[in-house]
Amino acid sequence: MSKTRRWITLILTLIAIVLIGWNLTENDSDSNATRSDDTEPTYMSDNSHTVVYNPEGSLSYKLVSDKVTHFQTEAVSWFDNPVMTTYDENKIPIWSVRADKAKLTNHRMLYLYGHVEVNSQTKDTQLERIKTDNAQINLTTQDVTSDDQVTLYGRSFNSTGMKMRGNLRKKTAELIEKVKTSYEIQNEQ
């Protein structure tokens, strides 16, 4: 009986080892199947409308785009044909910002690429429009910068420079390098 018991124990041990090995290889293949590729987006959406409020509960800005692609691993969202509208504390639209493409980072920085245009939505401002190829906007402070050629359009002036720093909330823009300005002088009657 001792010999039979050994053979049964050996066969059961062998079966247990085979089953454990088979189970482990099956778990490994399942984990590989569920892993996602880091280059694949976490989600995509067409015709996106994003509304953001400030800590006081007032409307801060609205971002509308044809398509949004979000990558969780990079903590970044890409927008196709974005149009952002900023608002003042009275919920009145101040600026409309558009571009061909935009990237929003986790640090609330909006990077605008291709045909960037910033248009004033109010009539009381001297600065009416800003045009450039690329720009960055800090959505918290509303600081706007560009290291490309920038053209400012205002009431009775046009100004072009190679770099710009400004603030949308304060309605200011400063051209930094190689600035050329032309004024239209209107006669009072």
Residue frames as a rotation matrix with the C-alpha (Angstrom) as fourth column:
MET 1
0.572 0.820 0.000 0.00
0.820 -0.572 0.000 0.00
0.000 0.000 -1.000 0.00
SER 2
0.327 -0.544 -0.773 2.87
0.249 -0.739 0.626 2.31
-0.912 -0.397 -0.106 0.62
LYS 3
-0.743 -0.590 0.317 4.04
0.426 -0.051 0.903 1.97
-0.517 0.806 0.289 -3.00
THR 4
-0.169 0.782 0.600 0.56
0.936 -0.064 0.346 2.73
0.309 0.620 -0.721 -4.32
ARG 5
0.673 0.398 -0.624 0.23
0.640 -0.737 0.219 5.68
-0.372 -0.546 -0.750 -1.99
ARG 6
-0.221 -0.850 -0.479 3.55
0.248 -0.524 0.815 7.09
-0.943 0.061 0.327 -3.30
TRP 7
-0.776 -0.054 0.629 2.43
0.628 0.036 0.778 6.75
-0.065 0.998 0.006 -6.90
ILE 8
0.274 0.944 0.184 -0.91
0.922 -0.312 0.229 8.45
0.274 0.107 -0.956 -6.20
THR 9
0.539 -0.155 -0.828 0.84
0.440 -0.786 0.434 11.24
-0.718 -0.598 -0.356 -4.29
LEU 10
-0.563 -0.825 -0.052 3.34
0.305 -0.266 0.914 11.67
-0.768 0.499 0.401 -7.14
ILE 11
-0.532 0.447 0.719 0.58
0.813 0.034 0.581 11.74
0.236 0.894 -0.381 -9.79
LEU 12
0.577 0.784 -0.229 -1.54
0.816 -0.538 0.211 14.22
0.042 -0.308 -0.950 -7.76
THR 13
0.202 -0.609 -0.767 1.52
0.323 -0.698 0.639 16.44
-0.925 -0.377 0.055 -7.19
LEU 14
-0.779 -0.503 0.373 2.33
0.470 -0.076 0.879 16.34
-0.414 0.861 0.296 -10.89
ILE 15
-0.081 0.846 0.527 -1.28
0.917 -0.144 0.372 17.24
0.391 0.514 -0.764 -11.78
ALA 16
0.653 0.313 -0.690 -1.22
0.642 -0.712 0.285 20.09
-0.402 -0.629 -0.665 -9.23
ILE 17
-0.274 -0.848 -0.453 2.03
0.280 -0.521 0.806 21.49
-0.920 0.094 0.380 -10.70
VAL 18
-0.747 0.053 0.663 0.62
0.665 0.009 0.747 21.31
0.033 0.999 -0.042 -14.25
LEU 19
0.299 0.946 0.125 -2.60
0.906 -0.322 0.273 23.04
0.299 0.032 -0.954 -13.18
ILE 20
0.469 -0.210 -0.858 -0.69
0.469 -0.764 0.444 25.79
-0.749 -0.610 -0.260 -11.30
GLY 21
-0.632 -0.774 -0.043 1.57
0.319 -0.310 0.896 26.39
-0.707 0.552 0.443 -14.31
TRP 22
-0.500 0.539 0.677 -1.39
0.814 0.027 0.580 26.47
0.295 0.842 -0.452 -16.68
ASN 23
0.562 0.735 -0.380 -3.23
0.826 -0.525 0.206 28.91
-0.048 -0.430 -0.902 -14.39
LEU 24
0.108 -0.602 -0.791 -0.20
0.343 -0.724 0.598 31.24
-0.933 -0.336 0.128 -14.20
THR 25
-0.848 -0.436 0.301 0.27
0.410 -0.180 0.894 31.35
-0.336 0.882 0.331 -17.97
GLU 26
-0.103 0.894 0.436 -3.43
0.916 -0.085 0.391 32.08
0.387 0.440 -0.810 -18.45
ASN 27
0.604 0.289 -0.743 -3.25
0.653 -0.714 0.253 35.03
-0.457 -0.638 -0.620 -15.98
ASP 28
-0.374 -0.827 -0.418 -0.22
0.306 -0.536 0.786 36.48
-0.875 0.166 0.454 -17.79
SER 29
-0.777 0.119 0.619 -1.99
0.617 -0.052 0.785 36.46
0.125 0.992 -0.033 -21.14
ASP 30
0.329 0.943 -0.045 -5.05
0.920 -0.309 0.243 38.15
0.215 -0.121 -0.969 -19.59
SER 31
0.387 -0.226 -0.894 -2.97
0.473 -0.783 0.403 40.98
-0.791 -0.579 -0.196 -18.11
ASN 32
-0.746 -0.665 0.029 -1.28
0.331 -0.333 0.883 41.59
-0.578 0.668 0.469 -21.47
ALA 33
-0.447 0.656 0.608 -4.64
0.820 0.028 0.572 41.79
0.358 0.754 -0.551 -23.19
THR 34
0.579 0.750 -0.319 -6.01
0.814 -0.514 0.269 44.37
0.038 -0.415 -0.909 -20.75
ARG 35
-0.174 -0.699 -0.693 -2.96
0.547 -0.654 0.522 46.65
-0.819 -0.289 0.496 -20.85
SER 36
0.868 0.476 0.145 -3.52
0.396 -0.484 -0.780 49.65
-0.301 0.734 -0.608 -23.06
ASP 37
0.038 -0.837 0.545 -1.01
0.950 -0.139 -0.281 51.23
0.311 0.529 0.790 -25.36
ASP 38
-0.140 -0.160 -0.977 0.35
0.687 -0.727 0.021 54.49
-0.713 -0.668 0.211 -23.91
THR 39
-0.962 -0.242 -0.125 0.08
0.075 -0.677 0.732 56.12
-0.261 0.695 0.670 -27.34
GLU 40
-0.451 0.877 0.165 -3.64
0.649 0.194 0.736 55.40
0.613 0.439 -0.657 -27.54
PRO 41
-0.586 0.287 0.758 -6.00
-0.472 -0.881 -0.032 58.11
0.659 -0.376 0.652 -26.25
THR 42
-0.948 0.313 0.055 -7.97
0.085 0.418 -0.905 57.50
-0.306 -0.853 -0.423 -23.07
TYR 43
0.041 0.977 0.207 -11.06
0.689 0.122 -0.714 58.97
-0.724 0.172 -0.668 -24.73
MET 44
-0.960 -0.196 0.200 -12.13
0.279 -0.611 0.741 60.94
-0.023 0.767 0.641 -27.79
SER 45
-0.081 0.963 -0.257 -15.17
0.648 -0.145 -0.748 63.14
-0.757 -0.227 -0.612 -28.26
ASP 46
-0.597 0.010 0.802 -16.70
0.712 -0.454 0.536 65.03
0.370 0.891 0.264 -31.18
ASN 47
-0.026 0.617 0.786 -18.35
0.137 -0.777 0.614 68.46
0.990 0.124 -0.064 -30.81
SER 48
-0.213 -0.188 -0.959 -17.13
0.932 0.254 -0.257 69.17
0.292 -0.949 0.121 -27.29
HIS 49
0.300 0.308 0.903 -18.42
-0.074 -0.936 0.343 71.98
0.951 -0.170 -0.258 -25.04
THR 50
-0.167 -0.441 -0.882 -16.39
0.888 0.322 -0.328 72.57
0.428 -0.838 0.338 -21.88
VAL 51
0.488 0.367 0.792 -17.53
-0.043 -0.896 0.442 75.14
0.872 -0.250 -0.422 -19.32
VAL 52
-0.260 -0.673 -0.693 -15.23
0.795 0.258 -0.549 76.16
0.549 -0.693 0.468 -16.46
TYR 53
0.768 0.547 0.333 -16.18
0.194 -0.694 0.693 78.18
0.610 -0.467 -0.640 -13.38
ASN 54
-0.274 -0.858 0.435 -13.88
-0.287 -0.359 -0.888 80.08
0.918 -0.368 -0.148 -11.02
PRO 55
-0.786 -0.096 -0.611 -13.76
0.467 0.556 -0.688 79.27
0.405 -0.826 -0.392 -7.27
GLU 56
-0.853 0.511 -0.109 -16.43
-0.304 -0.655 -0.692 81.93
-0.425 -0.557 0.714 -6.58
GLY 57
-0.265 0.778 0.570 -18.82
0.501 0.616 -0.608 80.13
-0.824 0.124 -0.553 -8.93
SER 58
0.397 0.367 -0.841 -18.75
-0.456 -0.717 -0.527 82.64
-0.797 0.593 -0.117 -11.79
LEU 59
0.890 -0.037 0.455 -18.30
0.396 0.560 -0.728 81.54
-0.228 0.828 0.513 -15.38
SER 60
0.173 -0.923 -0.343 -14.58
-0.033 -0.354 0.935 81.78
-0.984 -0.150 -0.092 -16.22
TYR 61
-0.508 -0.299 -0.808 -14.35
-0.792 -0.207 0.575 80.44
-0.339 0.932 -0.132 -19.77
LYS 62
0.583 0.659 0.475 -16.05
-0.258 0.705 -0.661 78.19
-0.770 0.263 0.581 -22.27
LEU 63
-0.538 -0.795 -0.281 -14.10
-0.629 0.156 0.761 75.98
-0.561 0.586 -0.584 -24.70
VAL 64
0.631 0.749 0.202 -15.89
-0.308 0.481 -0.821 74.58
-0.712 0.456 0.534 -27.77
SER 65
-0.452 -0.808 -0.377 -14.15
-0.724 0.086 0.684 72.33
-0.521 0.582 -0.624 -30.30
ASP 66
0.201 0.481 -0.853 -14.86
-0.914 0.405 0.013 69.97
0.352 0.778 0.521 -33.18
LYS 67
0.632 -0.077 -0.771 -12.96
0.111 0.994 -0.008 67.11
0.767 -0.081 0.637 -31.54
VAL 68
0.386 -0.531 0.754 -11.20
-0.920 -0.283 0.271 66.38
0.070 -0.799 -0.598 -28.22
THR 69
0.518 -0.334 -0.788 -8.61
0.096 0.938 -0.334 63.66
0.850 0.098 0.517 -27.69
HIS 70
0.610 -0.252 0.751 -7.47
-0.781 -0.353 0.515 63.06
0.136 -0.901 -0.412 -24.09
PHE 71
0.171 -0.657 -0.734 -4.32
0.032 0.749 -0.662 61.14
0.985 0.089 0.149 -23.07
GLN 72
0.955 0.286 0.075 -4.38
-0.075 -0.010 0.997 60.15
0.286 -0.958 0.012 -19.39
THR 73
0.533 -0.808 -0.251 -0.73
0.844 0.491 0.213 59.03
-0.049 -0.325 0.944 -19.25
GLU 74
-0.487 -0.716 0.501 0.49
0.745 -0.639 -0.190 62.46
0.456 0.281 0.845 -20.44
ALA 75
-0.103 0.588 -0.802 -2.33
0.788 -0.444 -0.427 64.37
-0.607 -0.676 -0.418 -18.67
VAL 76
-0.801 -0.185 -0.569 -2.99
-0.186 -0.827 0.530 66.33
-0.569 0.530 0.629 -21.86
SER 77
0.188 0.886 0.424 -6.01
0.542 0.267 -0.797 67.02
-0.819 0.380 -0.430 -24.08
TRP 78
-0.901 -0.429 0.059 -5.88
0.254 -0.411 0.876 67.98
-0.352 0.804 0.480 -27.76
PHE 79
0.126 0.955 -0.270 -8.61
0.243 -0.294 -0.924 70.11
-0.962 0.051 -0.269 -29.35
ASP 80
-0.624 -0.217 0.751 -9.36
0.771 -0.020 0.636 70.48
-0.123 0.976 0.180 -33.08
ASN 81
-0.420 0.404 0.813 -10.61
0.357 -0.750 0.557 73.93
0.835 0.524 0.171 -34.19
PRO 82
-0.263 0.323 -0.909 -11.04
0.963 0.031 -0.268 75.22
-0.059 -0.946 -0.319 -30.62
VAL 83
-0.165 0.250 0.954 -12.91
0.110 -0.957 0.270 78.41
0.980 0.149 0.131 -29.80
MET 84
-0.358 -0.016 -0.933 -12.49
0.924 0.134 -0.357 79.67
0.130 -0.991 -0.033 -26.24
THR 85
0.171 0.455 0.874 -14.57
0.151 -0.888 0.433 82.52
0.974 0.058 -0.221 -24.83
THR 86
-0.693 -0.417 -0.588 -13.41
0.654 -0.021 -0.756 84.21
0.303 -0.908 0.288 -21.62
TYR 87
0.361 0.898 0.252 -15.80
0.524 -0.418 0.742 86.00
0.772 -0.136 -0.621 -19.29
ASP 88
-0.557 -0.468 0.686 -15.48
-0.287 -0.667 -0.688 88.75
0.780 -0.580 0.237 -16.69
GLU 89
-0.989 0.114 -0.090 -16.90
0.124 0.346 -0.930 88.60
-0.075 -0.931 -0.356 -13.15
ASN 90
-0.366 0.908 -0.204 -20.31
-0.607 -0.399 -0.687 89.77
-0.705 -0.128 0.697 -14.48
LYS 91
-0.116 0.230 0.966 -20.47
0.392 0.904 -0.168 86.83
-0.913 0.359 -0.195 -16.93
ILE 92
0.789 0.273 -0.551 -19.96
-0.330 -0.567 -0.755 89.15
-0.519 0.777 -0.357 -19.91
PRO 93
0.651 -0.576 0.495 -17.84
0.736 0.637 -0.227 87.71
-0.184 0.513 0.839 -22.75
ILE 94
0.537 -0.561 -0.630 -14.52
-0.192 -0.808 0.557 89.54
-0.821 -0.178 -0.542 -23.02
TRP 95
-0.323 -0.746 -0.582 -12.38
-0.850 -0.041 0.525 87.62
-0.416 0.665 -0.621 -25.52
SER 96
0.888 0.416 0.194 -12.89
-0.264 0.809 -0.526 84.99
-0.376 0.416 0.828 -28.19
VAL 97
-0.147 -0.988 -0.042 -9.78
-0.803 0.094 0.588 82.88
-0.577 0.120 -0.807 -28.88
ARG 98
0.884 0.430 0.183 -9.56
-0.238 0.751 -0.616 80.51
-0.402 0.501 0.766 -31.86
ALA 99
-0.233 -0.956 -0.179 -6.88
-0.826 0.097 0.555 78.36
-0.513 0.277 -0.813 -33.48
ASP 100
0.022 0.164 -0.986 -6.47
-0.777 0.624 0.087 75.31
0.630 0.764 0.141 -35.72
LYS 101
0.275 -0.035 -0.961 -5.35
0.389 0.918 0.078 73.10
0.879 -0.395 0.266 -32.82
ALA 102
0.206 -0.221 0.953 -4.83
-0.794 -0.608 0.030 73.45
0.572 -0.763 -0.301 -29.08
LYS 103
-0.133 -0.302 -0.944 -3.23
0.386 0.862 -0.330 71.43
0.913 -0.408 0.002 -26.29
LEU 104
0.483 0.343 0.806 -4.47
-0.629 -0.505 0.591 71.74
0.609 -0.792 -0.028 -22.71
THR 105
-0.431 -0.723 -0.541 -2.09
-0.016 0.605 -0.796 70.51
0.902 -0.334 -0.272 -20.02
ASN 106
0.192 0.438 -0.878 -2.73
0.814 0.429 0.392 69.47
0.549 -0.790 -0.274 -16.44
HIS 107
-0.535 -0.493 -0.686 -1.13
0.791 -0.577 -0.202 72.78
-0.296 -0.651 0.699 -15.33
ARG 108
0.444 0.854 -0.271 -3.97
0.622 -0.511 -0.593 74.77
-0.645 0.095 -0.758 -16.94
MET 109
-0.427 -0.584 -0.690 -1.80
-0.289 -0.635 0.716 75.92
-0.857 0.506 0.103 -19.83
LEU 110
0.641 0.639 0.425 -3.47
0.304 0.297 -0.905 76.17
-0.704 0.710 -0.004 -23.23
TYR 111
-0.524 -0.834 -0.172 -1.06
0.001 -0.203 0.979 75.97
-0.852 0.513 0.107 -26.17
LEU 112
0.609 0.779 -0.149 -2.57
-0.052 -0.148 -0.988 77.27
-0.791 0.610 -0.050 -29.41
TYR 113
-0.511 -0.800 0.314 -1.22
0.203 0.243 0.948 76.21
-0.835 0.549 0.038 -32.82
GLY 114
-0.746 0.072 0.662 -1.97
0.665 0.124 0.736 77.56
-0.029 0.990 -0.141 -36.30
HIS 115
-0.453 0.563 0.691 -3.87
0.280 -0.647 0.710 80.71
0.846 0.515 0.136 -37.28
VAL 116
-0.364 0.277 -0.889 -4.34
0.926 0.007 -0.377 81.93
-0.099 -0.961 -0.259 -33.70
GLU 117
-0.494 0.292 0.819 -6.77
0.160 -0.895 0.416 84.82
0.854 0.337 0.395 -33.46
VAL 118
-0.525 0.304 -0.795 -7.89
0.827 -0.040 -0.561 86.62
-0.203 -0.952 -0.231 -30.30
ASN 119
-0.459 0.467 0.756 -10.87
0.333 -0.699 0.634 88.95
0.824 0.542 0.165 -30.77
SER 120
-0.985 0.170 0.001 -12.29
-0.083 -0.473 -0.877 91.39
-0.148 -0.864 0.480 -28.25
GLN 121
-0.449 0.894 0.009 -15.98
0.810 0.402 0.427 90.89
0.378 0.199 -0.904 -27.49
THR 122
0.217 0.487 -0.846 -16.43
0.772 -0.616 -0.156 94.33
-0.597 -0.619 -0.510 -25.91
LYS 123
0.581 0.101 0.808 -16.69
0.694 -0.581 -0.426 97.71
0.426 0.808 -0.408 -27.61
ASP 124
0.990 -0.101 0.098 -14.82
-0.138 -0.849 0.510 99.73
0.032 -0.518 -0.855 -24.95
THR 125
0.500 -0.854 0.145 -11.36
0.415 0.383 0.825 98.27
-0.760 -0.352 0.546 -25.55
GLN 126
0.385 -0.487 -0.784 -8.51
-0.737 -0.674 0.056 99.86
-0.556 0.556 -0.618 -27.50
LEU 127
-0.750 -0.662 -0.017 -7.11
-0.579 0.644 0.500 96.43
-0.320 0.384 -0.866 -28.41
GLU 128
0.211 0.949 -0.236 -9.55
-0.935 0.125 -0.332 94.73
-0.286 0.291 0.913 -30.78
ARG 129
0.986 0.127 -0.106 -7.68
-0.158 0.908 -0.389 91.74
0.047 0.400 0.915 -32.26
ILE 130
0.055 -0.976 0.209 -4.44
-0.779 0.089 0.620 89.77
-0.624 -0.197 -0.756 -31.94
LYS 131
0.951 0.199 -0.237 -3.17
-0.307 0.705 -0.640 87.47
0.039 0.681 0.731 -34.73
THR 132
-0.072 -0.987 0.142 -0.22
-0.953 0.110 0.283 85.07
-0.295 -0.115 -0.949 -34.59
ASP 133
-0.076 -0.010 -0.997 0.77
-0.615 0.788 0.039 81.52
0.785 0.616 -0.066 -35.54
ASN 134
-0.030 0.003 -1.000 1.29
0.590 0.808 -0.015 80.07
0.807 -0.590 -0.026 -32.04
ALA 135
-0.165 0.003 0.986 0.48
-0.623 -0.775 -0.102 81.29
0.764 -0.632 0.130 -28.52
GLN 136
-0.542 0.025 -0.840 0.20
0.584 0.730 -0.355 80.09
0.604 -0.683 -0.410 -24.92
ILE 137
-0.016 0.591 0.807 -2.44
-0.507 -0.700 0.503 81.10
0.862 -0.401 0.311 -22.39
ASN 138
-0.952 -0.162 -0.258 -2.26
0.162 0.448 -0.879 80.45
0.258 -0.879 -0.400 -18.66
LEU 139
-0.208 0.977 0.054 -5.94
0.322 0.017 0.946 79.81
0.923 0.214 -0.318 -17.92
THR 140
0.135 0.209 -0.969 -5.54
0.990 0.013 0.141 80.68
0.042 -0.978 -0.205 -14.23
THR 141
-0.298 -0.364 -0.882 -3.87
0.494 -0.850 0.184 84.10
-0.817 -0.381 0.433 -14.64
GLN 142
0.748 0.571 0.339 -4.98
0.514 -0.175 -0.840 84.64
-0.420 0.802 -0.424 -18.27
ASP 143
0.064 -0.819 -0.570 -1.43
-0.434 -0.537 0.723 85.64
-0.899 0.201 -0.390 -19.22
VAL 144
0.905 0.207 0.372 -0.91
0.248 0.454 -0.856 85.26
-0.346 0.867 0.360 -22.96
THR 145
0.062 -0.943 -0.326 2.48
-0.409 -0.322 0.854 84.91
-0.910 0.081 -0.406 -24.68
SER 146
0.945 0.080 0.318 3.79
0.240 0.490 -0.838 84.28
-0.223 0.868 0.444 -28.16
ASP 147
0.051 -0.986 -0.161 7.32
0.030 -0.159 0.987 83.91
-0.998 -0.055 0.021 -29.46
ASP 148
-0.248 -0.035 0.968 6.18
0.940 0.231 0.249 84.17
-0.233 0.972 -0.024 -33.10
GLN 149
-0.955 -0.017 0.297 5.35
0.136 -0.914 0.383 87.22
0.265 0.406 0.874 -35.18
VAL 150
-0.285 0.867 -0.408 2.28
0.870 0.055 -0.490 88.93
-0.402 -0.495 -0.770 -33.71
THR 151
-0.765 0.157 0.625 0.01
0.242 -0.828 0.505 91.60
0.597 0.538 0.595 -35.19
LEU 152
-0.538 0.589 -0.603 -2.16
0.644 -0.175 -0.745 93.73
-0.544 -0.789 -0.285 -32.92
TYR 153
-0.530 0.483 0.697 -5.17
0.467 -0.520 0.715 95.54
0.708 0.705 0.050 -34.33
GLY 154
-0.477 0.376 -0.794 -6.77
0.761 -0.276 -0.587 98.32
-0.440 -0.885 -0.154 -32.37
ARG 155
0.694 0.713 -0.105 -8.74
0.605 -0.656 -0.451 101.50
-0.391 0.249 -0.886 -32.74
SER 156
0.976 -0.204 -0.080 -6.85
-0.210 -0.766 -0.607 103.46
0.062 0.609 -0.790 -35.38
PHE 157
0.089 -0.996 0.009 -3.59
-0.972 -0.085 0.219 101.48
-0.217 -0.028 -0.976 -35.12
ASN 158
0.953 -0.042 -0.299 -1.88
-0.036 0.967 -0.253 98.29
0.299 0.252 0.920 -36.30
SER 159
0.304 -0.882 0.359 1.29
-0.946 -0.235 0.223 97.02
-0.113 -0.407 -0.906 -34.68
THR 160
0.869 -0.097 -0.485 3.55
-0.083 0.938 -0.336 94.07
0.488 0.332 0.807 -35.57
GLY 161
0.211 -0.833 0.512 6.34
-0.977 -0.168 0.129 92.54
-0.022 -0.528 -0.849 -33.49
MET 162
-0.232 -0.437 -0.869 8.30
-0.536 0.803 -0.260 89.32
0.812 0.406 -0.420 -33.14
LYS 163
-0.689 0.070 -0.722 7.22
0.559 0.685 -0.467 88.46
0.462 -0.725 -0.511 -29.56
MET 164
-0.132 0.713 0.689 4.32
-0.388 -0.677 0.626 89.36
0.912 -0.185 0.366 -27.31
ARG 165
-0.805 0.059 -0.591 3.43
0.554 0.431 -0.712 89.26
0.213 -0.900 -0.379 -23.62
GLY 166
-0.569 0.657 0.494 0.02
-0.477 -0.754 0.452 90.27
0.669 0.021 0.743 -22.34
ASN 167
-0.925 0.380 0.016 -2.95
0.186 0.488 -0.853 89.55
-0.331 -0.786 -0.522 -20.11
LEU 168
-0.600 0.760 0.249 -6.48
0.453 0.066 0.889 88.94
0.659 0.646 -0.384 -21.34
ARG 169
0.139 0.673 -0.726 -8.07
0.988 -0.049 0.144 89.91
0.062 -0.738 -0.672 -18.03
LYS 170
-0.079 -0.274 -0.958 -6.25
0.461 -0.862 0.209 93.29
-0.884 -0.426 0.195 -17.99
LYS 171
0.834 0.426 0.351 -6.78
0.467 -0.204 -0.861 93.75
-0.295 0.882 -0.369 -21.77
THR 172
0.518 -0.744 -0.422 -3.06
-0.627 -0.666 0.403 94.41
-0.581 0.056 -0.812 -22.33
ALA 173
0.802 -0.405 0.440 -0.52
0.570 0.739 -0.359 93.26
-0.180 0.538 0.823 -24.89
GLU 174
0.540 -0.724 -0.429 3.13
-0.494 -0.685 0.535 94.26
-0.681 -0.077 -0.728 -25.23
LEU 175
0.944 -0.331 0.004 5.17
0.169 0.471 -0.866 93.63
0.284 0.818 0.500 -28.36
ILE 176
0.733 -0.670 -0.121 8.83
0.166 0.004 0.986 93.00
-0.660 -0.742 0.115 -27.55
GLU 177
-0.303 -0.946 0.115 11.08
0.304 0.019 0.952 92.74
-0.903 0.323 0.282 -30.62
LYS 178
-0.940 -0.205 0.273 11.22
0.315 -0.213 0.925 94.51
-0.131 0.955 0.265 -34.00
VAL 179
-0.106 0.962 -0.252 8.02
0.704 -0.106 -0.702 96.46
-0.702 -0.252 -0.666 -33.42
LYS 180
-0.965 -0.036 0.261 6.45
0.223 -0.642 0.733 98.39
0.141 0.766 0.628 -36.30
THR 181
-0.275 0.893 -0.355 3.33
0.692 -0.072 -0.718 100.47
-0.667 -0.444 -0.598 -35.71
SER 182
-0.847 0.130 0.515 1.11
0.323 -0.643 0.694 102.48
0.422 0.754 0.503 -38.01
TYR 183
-0.563 0.639 -0.524 -1.50
0.437 -0.309 -0.845 104.94
-0.702 -0.705 -0.105 -36.79
GLU 184
-0.311 0.569 0.761 -4.55
0.786 -0.297 0.543 106.35
0.535 0.767 -0.355 -38.45
ILE 185
-0.860 -0.003 -0.509 -5.07
0.326 -0.772 -0.546 109.95
-0.391 -0.636 0.665 -37.41
GLN 186
-0.103 0.915 0.391 -8.65
0.969 0.004 0.245 111.07
0.223 0.405 -0.887 -37.58
ASN 187
-0.871 -0.138 0.471 -9.50
0.128 -0.990 -0.054 114.75
0.474 0.013 0.880 -38.00
GLU 188
-0.469 0.743 -0.477 -12.04
0.727 0.018 -0.687 116.13
-0.502 -0.669 -0.549 -35.58
GLN 189
-0.725 0.267 0.635 -14.81
0.393 -0.597 0.699 118.15
0.566 0.757 0.328 -37.17
